[in-house]
Amino acid sequence: MKKVQKMAVLLLAVILIVIAGCSSGKPPKQALQAAMTKITEADSYAVKMSFGLDELEVPQDAAAQGDAAATAAIVGMIKDASITVNAVYQKEPMRTDLNMEIVIPGDMQMKLTVPMILTEEILYVKVPQIPMLPLPETITGKFIKVDLKELAKQQGAAELDLTTQQKLGKELGEAVLKHFDEKTYFSEPKAADAGLPADLKADQVITFEINESNYPKTVDTIVNQVLPEVLDLLLANEDSLKSLQLEKADIEKLKTDLETNKTEILDTLKNDVKINSAKLTAAISDGYLSYQAGKLSVAASDKESGQSMKLGIHYDVVYSDFNKAPRFENEIPTDAISLDELTQMFQLPTGL
């Protein structure tokens, strides 16, 4: 079952890379590649995102390892939760401000709002008021300051390098896109039929879809063409490996395992994994990606153990205000609490 889960997640990751951006007036595949470059070159933009889980079923063995009732309750909470994010990005000096709102419905609805500020070296996270979890007044409402360079040093990881990650994202997107046949997967519906926001003016709309008829071909394409090229791309760039906190030896082993077990992997994905729906829609305005939405429903099962899992997700993203002066709601906090100070606040007195 673990092999099914890993390959399902890997398959999902490759699918989601496909819709990274698009540009008007060009064939769909070319439009996607052009926008992946253009959006990374923007000096600033605003983003509104929403995420939600439509279906979530964990393998039975995972639930059996702990308290089944507690596991079911947690799964239920996660399934019904909604996440929205409003963000503003600026390239120079690098800064991203975002407000994340998490809503867990129910008889005792819980709503958390978490403001964050990310600069080139520091991440600031504002501590929210959490129902049923009282925190000291010295912490609630304060920003926690995380030194990203120091944190990376302590964990033996690479420092955050946005430029490297953007470059890697562009290269991975191009490596994935070129192997998907345009006639099989891409279409250009009319804006009126694409379910776009009412106030959005789109110059071009592109849809990428995996369905029951093209899923076997999708698996062959990913396993035989996409994954080997993606792994080679990672192996050829040590900076990319560091930015993803990956070891070269692990990627080399994954490549070897992929080649050695290719027949079994193909059989597993085709017979034990089912894509009920995988549809991604992107809209472009003035050459920029202005909207994207995705919906995925996937199920995996293991005949030998009888275990199964299901996952259904949807998301919407609206981009706007390209290259306009960004409007940041918060100032960089001067009274933020460091991680060391936070740790000291929660330490018990000696002798207790």
C-alpha positions in Angstrom: 0.0 0.0 0.0 2.9 2.3 0.8 4.1 2.0 -2.8 0.7 2.8 -4.1 0.5 5.9 -1.9 4.0 7.2 -2.9 3.4 6.8 -6.6 -0.1 8.4 -6.3 1.4 11.4 -4.5 4.2 11.6 -7.1 1.7 11.3 -9.9 -0.3 14.1 -8.3 2.8 16.3 -8.0 3.6 16.0 -11.6 0.0 16.8 -12.7 0.0 19.9 -10.5 3.2 21.2 -12.0 1.6 21.3 -15.5 -0.6 24.3 -14.7 2.0 26.9 -13.7 1.0 29.8 -16.0 0.0 30.8 -19.4 0.2 33.6 -22.0 -2.4 34.9 -24.4 -2.6 34.4 -28.2 -0.4 31.3 -28.3 -0.9 27.5 -28.5 -1.7 26.2 -25.0 1.6 24.4 -24.4 3.6 27.4 -25.6 1.4 29.8 -23.6 2.1 27.8 -20.4 5.8 28.0 -20.9 5.8 31.7 -21.7 3.9 32.5 -18.6 6.1 30.5 -16.3 8.9 32.8 -17.3 6.8 36.0 -17.3 5.3 35.6 -13.8 8.8 35.0 -12.3 9.9 38.3 -13.9 7.1 40.4 -12.4 8.3 43.0 -9.9 5.2 42.5 -7.8 1.7 41.1 -7.7 -1.2 40.2 -5.4 -2.7 36.7 -4.9 -5.9 35.4 -3.5 -6.1 31.7 -2.9 -8.6 29.2 -1.5 -8.2 25.5 -0.8 -10.6 22.8 0.3 -10.8 19.1 0.7 -13.8 17.4 -0.9 -13.0 13.8 0.1 -10.4 12.2 2.4 -10.2 8.6 3.3 -7.0 7.3 5.0 -5.8 3.7 4.8 -7.3 1.4 7.5 -3.9 0.4 8.9 -3.0 4.1 9.6 -6.2 4.4 11.6 -5.6 1.2 13.4 -2.2 2.3 14.7 -3.7 4.8 17.1 -7.1 5.6 18.5 -9.4 5.0 15.6 -12.1 7.3 16.9 -9.6 10.2 17.3 -8.2 9.5 13.9 -11.7 9.6 12.4 -12.5 12.9 14.2 -9.3 14.5 12.9 -9.9 13.4 9.4 -13.4 14.8 9.6 -12.1 18.1 10.8 -9.5 18.3 8.0 -12.0 17.3 5.4 -14.4 20.0 6.2 -11.8 22.7 6.8 -11.3 25.6 4.4 -8.1 27.6 3.9 -7.9 31.1 2.3 -4.8 33.1 1.7 -4.4 36.8 0.7 -0.8 37.6 -0.3 1.3 40.4 -1.8 4.6 39.7 -3.4 7.5 42.1 -4.1 10.7 41.1 -5.8 13.1 43.9 -4.7 13.6 44.0 -1.9 12.2 40.6 -1.6 9.1 40.5 0.6 5.9 38.5 0.7 3.1 39.4 3.1 0.2 37.0 3.6 -2.8 36.4 5.8 -3.9 32.8 6.1 -7.3 32.0 7.4 -8.3 28.5 8.5 -11.9 27.7 9.2 -13.0 24.4 10.8 -16.8 24.2 10.8 -19.0 22.3 13.2 -20.9 22.8 16.5 -17.8 24.6 17.9 -16.5 26.3 14.7 -12.9 27.4 14.9 -11.4 30.2 12.9 -7.7 31.1 12.9 -6.1 34.0 11.1 -2.3 33.9 10.8 -0.5 36.9 9.3 3.0 36.2 8.0 5.8 38.4 6.6 8.6 36.8 4.6 11.8 38.7 3.7 15.0 37.4 2.2 16.4 36.4 5.6 13.5 36.5 8.1 10.1 35.0 8.5 7.6 36.7 10.9 4.6 34.8 12.1 1.9 36.4 14.2 0.6 34.2 17.0 -3.2 33.9 16.7 -5.7 33.5 19.5 -6.5 29.8 19.5 -9.8 28.7 21.1 -9.4 26.1 23.9 -5.7 26.7 23.9 -5.0 29.7 26.1 -1.5 31.3 25.5 0.3 33.9 27.6 -0.6 37.5 26.8 3.1 38.1 26.2 2.9 35.9 23.2 -0.7 36.2 21.7 -0.8 38.9 19.1 3.0 39.1 18.9 5.1 38.2 15.9 7.6 35.3 16.2 10.8 36.0 14.4 12.5 33.1 12.6 16.0 33.7 11.2 16.0 31.5 8.1 19.7 31.5 7.7 20.2 30.4 11.3 17.4 27.8 11.1 18.9 26.3 7.9 22.3 26.2 9.6 20.9 24.4 12.7 19.1 21.9 10.5 22.0 21.4 8.1 19.8 22.6 5.2 20.3 25.1 2.4 19.3 28.7 2.9 16.1 29.9 1.3 17.0 31.0 -2.3 13.9 32.2 -4.1 15.7 32.8 -7.3 17.0 29.3 -7.4 13.5 27.9 -6.6 11.8 30.0 -9.3 14.4 28.8 -11.8 13.9 25.2 -10.8 10.1 25.6 -11.0 10.4 26.9 -14.5 12.8 24.1 -15.6 10.6 21.4 -14.1 7.5 22.9 -15.7 9.1 22.9 -19.1 10.4 19.3 -18.6 6.9 18.1 -17.8 5.0 20.1 -20.4 6.9 19.0 -23.5 5.9 15.4 -23.0 2.2 15.9 -22.9 0.5 15.8 -26.3 -1.4 19.1 -26.9 -4.4 17.5 -28.7 -4.9 14.8 -26.0 -4.8 17.0 -22.9 -5.3 20.6 -23.7 -8.3 22.6 -24.8 -9.3 26.3 -25.0 -12.9 26.7 -23.8 -14.7 30.0 -24.0 -14.4 32.2 -21.0 -18.1 32.1 -20.4 -18.0 28.3 -20.1 -14.9 28.1 -17.9 -16.4 29.1 -14.6 -14.2 32.2 -14.2 -14.9 34.9 -11.6 -17.5 37.3 -13.0 -15.2 40.3 -12.9 -12.2 38.6 -14.6 -11.5 39.6 -18.1 -9.5 36.9 -19.8 -7.7 37.0 -23.2 -7.3 33.2 -23.3 -8.5 30.3 -21.3 -6.7 26.9 -21.2 -7.8 23.6 -19.7 -5.6 20.6 -19.0 -7.6 17.4 -18.2 -6.8 13.8 -17.4 -9.7 11.5 -17.7 -10.5 7.8 -17.9 -9.6 7.6 -21.6 -6.2 9.2 -21.4 -5.1 8.0 -17.9 -3.2 4.9 -19.1 -1.3 7.1 -21.6 -0.6 9.6 -18.8 1.0 6.9 -16.6 3.2 5.8 -19.5 4.2 9.3 -20.2 5.1 10.2 -16.6 7.0 7.0 -15.8 8.8 6.6 -19.1 9.5 10.2 -20.0 8.7 12.8 -17.4 10.2 11.3 -14.3 13.5 10.3 -15.8 14.0 13.8 -17.2 13.0 15.4 -13.9 15.4 13.2 -11.9 18.2 14.0 -14.4 17.4 17.7 -14.1 17.8 17.5 -10.3 21.0 15.5 -10.4 22.5 18.0 -12.8 21.9 21.0 -10.4 23.3 20.8 -6.9 21.8 24.1 -6.0 18.4 22.7 -6.8 19.0 19.7 -4.6 20.0 21.9 -1.7 17.0 24.2 -2.1 14.7 21.1 -1.9 16.8 19.6 1.0 17.5 16.5 -1.1 20.6 14.3 -1.2 22.1 13.4 -4.6 22.4 9.7 -3.4 18.7 9.6 -2.7 17.8 10.9 -6.2 20.2 8.4 -7.8 18.6 5.6 -5.8 15.2 6.7 -6.8 16.3 6.8 -10.5 17.7 3.3 -10.2 14.6 2.0 -8.4 12.4 3.6 -11.1 14.2 1.8 -13.9 14.4 -1.6 -12.0 10.8 -1.6 -10.9 9.3 0.2 -13.9 7.0 -2.7 -14.9 5.6 -3.1 -11.4 5.2 0.7 -11.0 3.3 0.9 -14.3 1.1 -2.0 -13.3 0.4 -0.5 -9.9 -0.5 2.9 -11.2 -2.8 1.6 -13.9 -4.6 -1.0 -11.9 -4.5 0.2 -8.3 -4.8 4.0 -8.8 -7.9 5.6 -10.3 -8.2 9.2 -11.3 -11.9 10.0 -11.1 -11.2 13.6 -12.3 -8.2 15.8 -12.8 -9.1 19.2 -14.4 -7.0 22.3 -14.3 -8.2 25.6 -15.8 -6.0 28.7 -16.3 -6.9 32.2 -17.6 -4.6 34.8 -18.9 -4.9 38.6 -19.1 -2.3 40.8 -20.7 0.1 37.9 -20.9 0.0 37.1 -17.2 -1.7 34.2 -15.5 -4.7 35.9 -13.9 -6.6 32.9 -12.6 -6.2 29.2 -12.1 -8.4 26.5 -10.6 -8.0 22.9 -10.2 -10.0 19.9 -9.0 -8.6 16.4 -8.4 -10.3 13.2 -7.2 -8.0 10.2 -6.9 -8.4 6.8 -5.3 -5.8 4.1 -4.6 -6.3 0.5 -3.3 -4.2 -2.6 -2.5 -5.9 -5.8 -3.4 -3.7 -8.0 -1.2 -4.2 -6.0 2.0 -7.7 -4.6 1.2 -6.5 -1.1 2.2 -7.6 1.9 0.3 -7.3 5.7 0.3 -9.2 8.5 -1.4 -8.4 12.2 -1.9 -10.4 14.9 -3.4 -9.2 18.5 -3.5 -10.1 21.8 -5.2 -8.4 25.2 -5.3 -8.8 28.6 -6.8 -6.1 31.3 -7.3 -6.6 34.9 -8.6 -3.5 37.0 -9.5 -3.7 40.7 -9.9 -1.9 44.1 -9.6 1.1 43.0 -11.6 4.1 45.4 -11.3 2.0 47.9 -9.2 3.3 49.4 -6.0 2.6 46.7 -3.4 0.3 47.6 -0.4 1.6 45.9 2.7 -0.9 45.9 5.7 1.8 45.4 8.4 5.1 47.1 9.1 8.1 45.0 9.7 7.8 44.4 13.5 10.5 45.8 15.7 9.3 44.0 18.9 9.2 40.5 17.4 10.0 37.5 19.7 12.9 35.3 18.6 12.6 31.5 18.7 15.1 31.4 21.6 13.0 33.8 23.6 9.9 31.8 22.8 11.5 28.6 24.0 12.5 30.3 27.3 9.0 31.5 27.9 7.7 27.9 27.8 10.5 26.4 29.9 9.5 25.2 33.4 11.3 26.5 36.4 14.1 24.3 37.7 13.0 21.7 40.2 9.5 21.2 38.9 
